[in-house]
Amino acid sequence: MASSNTSWSLLPFDLVENILYRLPVASLVQFKSTCKKWCALLIDKRFIYKHLDLSREGFIRVQDHKSFQVINLETLDLSSLQGPDDIDLMIHCDRLLLCRFDNKDTNLVVWNPFLSRVKWIELSSSYTGPPGGIYGFGYDNVSRDNYKILRFKRELEYETCCVPFVNGDWHSPFLSGFGEDRLSLLSEHKDETMIQEWVTNKVTDKIVSWRKYFNVTYEIVTRSKYFNVFPPCLSILSTSNFPTYFIHKTNRIMLWYEKEDHQDENIYVNLYEIGGGEVNKLVETGRHRR
């Protein structure tokens, strides 16, 4: 251990810092005991926020309200996490998860899955709305240190943002974030011959508008080497359970979802990459009986 510390001490500290920026959180926690200088760096807010900004995108998924899976999009490795039981809803911000529990409407938990730490949040007793509710989790532009939890009442009067298609030819769309200040929308045509992705301008603009990001049609999909997974059409979004997706830095959609096979009565969990006129199955991450 001493020789290892000596080797690190021979490197310029700015080089060490750049290396640490690219390491996973679990490794950084172990390195806090290496020396006082490293410990001071790892708890410095400047380092923490830059590490967050450089972090790789990925997925975390809840199974049966009690087990959690994390997939590394670089290696496609799958790992498991232990967290709170009976989670009904998760919202993320800066690798923190705001969790609501099934059949429990009195408390929320902020969970750091990588450090295995939880903080209980007691809801205000003044709230008199129906159970459940809609939540938001994030911070304003004034201070990144000041995280806020928002709870929205279900009111009859509200403003809406129209989706880019108004007819009934499309399945219910799935909404996600795009960058830090835009929305994205993924939907599949009801005849299962086309998938479309739309994105908005900045949501801080007074008028929110949509533009088509890309679409994948049946003719293109059938030339994909994985087209025979869903013959004779895609049928990804219309028959899937709990799909989740985001637009990757490569400008392709990463989609992780469950799909039931009615022939063998199994439910398959698959990771797909959509873009460039193709739908590619990257890996099957699990299967279970319905």
N, C-alpha and C positions, 0 to 999 in steps of 0.2 A: 504493500500500500504506500509505503514511503517513497519507493522508487517511482510509482505512478504519479504521486503528487509532485515529485521533483520534475518529471517530464512535462507535466502541465505547466509548471511554473516557468519553464524555459520559453513558453510561447508568449507572444505579445497578448496583453489582456483583451484588446479589442478583437483579436482573432478568436480567443476563447469565447468571448461574448457572442460573436457571430455563430459559432458552433452550437452554443447552448440555445440560441434562438430556434434552432431547427430540431431540437430533441423533444420527445414526448414528455408530457407532464409527469408521468410516473418516474422517469429517469431524473428529472429536475428535483423532485422531492428527495431522492436519495443523495443527490449532489449537494444539498444544503449543508450536510455535515462535513464536506470536504475541507473547507477552510472558511474563516470569517468573511473574507473578501467575496467568495462565491455566494455565501449566505446573504450578504448585504445586497448583492446584485439580484439574486433570485426573488427577493421580496420587494425590490424597488418597483414602483408603479410604472415607470417608464419601460422597464424590461418586460413586465407582465403584459402591458398593452401591445407592445411590439410583437411579443411572442404570440398573442392572440391573433393579431393581424396576419402573421405569417403561417398560422396553423393550417394544416391541410383540411379540406372539407371531407365530411364523412356522414355516416348514418348511425343513429341509435334507435333501436326498435324494441317495443314492449310486446312480450308474448304472454297471453293469458293473464294479464294484469299483474304479473309477479316476476317474470324473468326478462332479462334485457340482453340484447345482442348489439355489438358494435362491429361495423365492417370498415376495414382500411381499404380505401379505394386505390391506393398505390399498389398494394400487394394482394388485395382481395382476401386477406386473412380475416377470420371471424373470431371474435372473443366474446366472453360473457361477463356480465357485471351483476353484483348483488346490490339491490336497492330497496326502497320502501315497497311494501305489498299493496295490492289492490289499487294501483294507479289507474285512474280513469282518463286523465288528460295530462299532456306534457307540453310546455312551451319553453323554448330555449333562447338564451342570450349569453354570449361570451362563454360558452361551454358550461353555463349553469342552467339547470332545469327547474322550472316551476311546475310542481306536480299537484294535481287535484285528485282526491281519492273517490273511488266508487262508493256511493251511499254514505259519504261523509262530507257534510257541507260546512263544517265549523272551522276547519283548519286547512292550510296549504303548507307545502314543504318546498323550500329551495334546496336542491340537491346538487352537490358537486360530485358527479359519478367517478371522476378520476382520482379524487382525494378521499372518497367514501365519507363525505361529511354532509350532514343535513341540518337545516335550520327551520324550525317550525314557525309558521306565520299565523297568528290568531286573527281571524277576521273580525271586523268591527261589528259590535252588537247592534248598531244603528241600522244595519242593512235589513230591509224588510221585503226584499224581492223574492221571487220564486227560487227553489233550489237549483243548483247547477250554476247557471250564469256563464258569461263570456269573459275571458281574462286576457290581459295583455301584460307583457313583461319586457322591460328595457330601460333605457336611460335617455335623458334629453341631451341637447347639444351643449348645455352649460357645464355639466360635469359628468364624466364617465363613472365616477365613484358613486354617484347617487342613483342606484337602481330603483325603479318604481314598479309597483304592481297595480294594474288598473282592473277594475271590475265594472262591467257594463250591465245596466238593467235592460230588460226586454221591454222596450217602449213601443207604442203603436206608431209614433211619429219618428222617422229617422231618414237620413240621407242615404242614397244608394249610389253605387258605381255600376253602370250597365256593363254587361258582358259584350264581347264583340260580335256575337251572333244572336239573333232574336227569334229564329224559327225553331221548330221542334225536331230538327234533324240530328241533333247532337246529344250525346249522353251528358249527364250532369258533370260539369267541369270540376277539376281539382286545382285549388289555388295554392300558391307558394310565394315565397319572397324571391326577389331577384336583386342581387347586390344588397345594399343597405337602405335603398330609398325607392324601390320599385316593386311591382307585383308581377307575377307570371301566372298564366292559366293554361292548363293542359286538358284537352278533350278529344274524344274519339267520335267519329261519325256513326250514326246508328246502324248503317249498313256495314260498318266495320271495315271500310276500305280506306280510311284516312285518319291520321292523327294530326292535330294542329296544336301549335304552341304560340301563345300571344304574350306580349309584355307591354307594360304601361310606361309612360314617361314618369318623371319623379312625382311621387305622391304628394310632395310639398307644393307642387304647382296648383294653381287655383282650379284648373280644368284638367281632369285626368282623361287621357285618351289611350287607346290600344293600337298596337301595330303587330302584324303577323311576324313572328320570329322565324318559323319554318313550318312546313308540313311534310309528312311522310305518307305517300299514297300506296294503294294496294299494288299497283304495277311495279313500283320501286321495291316494295317490301318483298315481293315474291322473288326478287333477284338476290336477296340476302341469303347467306348460307344457312341461316337459322329459320327460314320461312316455314319449314315444315313443323315447327313447334306448335303453331296454331293454324292448321289448315282448315278451310282454304283462305282464312283471313286473319287479321291480327287478334282481335277480340281480347286485347290486353286490359283496357280500362273498364269495359262494360261488364266483365265477369270477375274482376279482381276484388279482393277485400283489403281495406286499409292501405291503399297505395300512398307512397310518399316519394317525393322527388325534389330535385333542385337542378338548376342550370350550373354545370361544372365550369371551371375556368377555361376548359377547352371549347366552350360554347355548345356542348352537348348535354342532353338531359340524362341524368342518372336516376333511374326509377327502380324502387325496391317495393315489392308487393307480394301478396298471397293470391294464388289462383287455384280454384278447385277443379280437379279432373273428375268428371262424372263417370268415366269408365272404370277407373280403379279406386274411386272414392278417396283418393289422397288429396291433401292440400299442399301445394308446392310453393315455396318461398324463393323467388328469383330476383336477381339483380340484372337490369337491362341498361343498355346505353342506346339512346335514340339521337340521331342526327346525321347530317350528311346524306340524307336519303336512305338511311339504313336503320334497322332495329337489330341490335346484337345482344344475345344473351351472354353475359359475362360469367355468371356462376350461379349454381343452385345452392342456397344457403341453408336449406332445411326442408323437411317434409313431415307431415303428421296426418293422422286420420281425422276425418271430420266428425 
